Amino acid sequence: MRKSTTLFVSVTTATYFAFFLVETVLWMWPPVHNFLLPQLNWGLDYPAKEQARILRTLFVNQGVYNLMLGLAGIAGLMLVTRGKVEPGLTLIKFACLFALGAAGILLTTTSAYVLGTVQALFPMFALFFIWRVRDRTQQQDQNEKDRALAANQLQ
């Protein structure tokens, strides 16, 4: 796997871990929920501290989802580096596609546009590089097969 792909997958998994920390460990810290809640709840006239308390269980659950997906991305990278490319890429693609789906929901249902863009950007580039390299590799493999077939036909 190319370094650029590894970089974007790594940043994607780091983003998952950052979201985990924000949603589970830091959620009740006033600077965190005071910043996030207005982006998630348009015009809701309810004290941020009470909203944070009410939503805490949901955010912890969401944070654990993000932790597990980050671990899936890391497991995928580890598998690829150990030569188990197909299972590794499957985990990586799943984690990246999940991040894109979640970013799409965030971008279309809230005003957290910066967070949604950050969540989408890195997995989008990771998937682009995975498929671009994969297409090139498959084309090279096909070219080699065609050359071998042509060489056999000449003999």
C-alpha positions, 0 to 999 in steps of 0.5 A, spaced: 500 500 500 502 506 498 504 511 503 499 516 501 494 511 502 497 509 509 497 516 511 489 518 509 487 511 513 491 513 519 488 520 519 481 517 518 482 512 524 485 518 528 479 522 527 475 516 529 479 516 536 478 523 537 471 523 536 471 517 541 475 522 546 470 528 545 464 523 545 465 519 551 471 522 555 470 530 554 462 530 553 460 533 559 466 538 559 462 545 558 467 548 552 466 541 548 458 541 549 457 548 549 461 548 542 458 542 539 451 543 541 449 549 537 451 546 531 447 539 532 441 542 535 439 548 530 435 554 535 434 549 540 432 554 546 434 549 552 441 550 557 447 546 554 448 543 560 442 540 560 442 538 553 449 535 554 446 531 560 440 528 557 444 526 550 450 523 554 448 516 554 447 517 546 454 520 545 457 515 549 454 510 545 456 513 539 463 514 541 464 507 542 462 506 535 467 510 533 472 507 537 471 500 534 471 503 527 478 506 529 480 499 531 478 496 525 482 501 521 488 499 525 487 492 524 486 493 517 493 497 516 496 491 520 493 486 516 496 489 510 503 490 512 503 483 514 501 481 507 494 479 508 492 484 503 485 482 501 482 482 509 486 488 511 483 492 505 476 490 506 476 492 513 479 499 511 474 500 506 469 498 511 471 503 516 472 509 510 465 507 507 462 508 514 466 514 515 463 517 509 456 515 510 456 518 517 459 524 514 453 525 509 448 524 515 452 529 519 453 534 513 445 533 511 442 534 518 446 539 522 450 545 521 456 542 523 459 543 516 467 543 518 466 537 522 462 533 517 467 535 512 473 533 516 470 526 517 469 525 510 475 528 507 480 523 509 477 517 508 475 519 501 482 520 499 484 513 502 478 510 498 481 514 492 488 512 493 486 504 494 481 504 488 486 508 484 492 503 485 488 497 485 485 499 478 493 500 476 495 493 479 489 490 475 491 493 469 498 491 470 496 484 471 492 484 465 497 486 461 502 481 463 497 476 462 496 478 455 503 479 454 504 471 456 499 469 452 501 473 446 508 470 447 505 463 448 502 464 441 508 466 437 511 459 440 
